[in-house]
Amino acid sequence: MPLKKKSRRMSRERVMRLIEKFDGEVNNGGFDQFFRNSAGNETAEMIEALEIIGATAVSSILKRAAQRFPGGMAPKERAARADLMERISPHAAGFNDLDQEFYSCKEDLQGLLEKYMDW
């Protein structure tokens, strides 16, 4: 059972919001959609939130997606990300491998979030 980490920088509500936003974007359109939309502005924070609830497998997938950007992290600015996405994910295919890994991941993201939130 993963330990519940406390973050000095994030409230429980923020952790919940970040994870729900991440999960919704990726399940709706994969990592390409995630990075092209405003959700990608908070990539580093989403990685931290996933680690806080113990979602190590999903966190690893998101980290590897972010590492495809120069410097190893998606820019916070949407316009800067959009420019890079044309090279990283032309024709929205640059993250297909990680999309499939995410979709087949057995980690129960919702269950981990519920346990973290004490629901």
CORNOR-V735855 format. One record per helix or strand of 3 or more residues. SS is the DSSP state (helix for helix, strand for strand). FROM is the first residue (numbers start at 0). LEN is the number of residues. Records with the same first field share a line. If there is no record, write none. Layout:
SS: FROM-LEN + FROM-LEN
//
This chain:
helix: 11-25 + 37-16 + 55-11 + 69-3 + 77-11 + 89-3 + 95-9 + 108-9
//
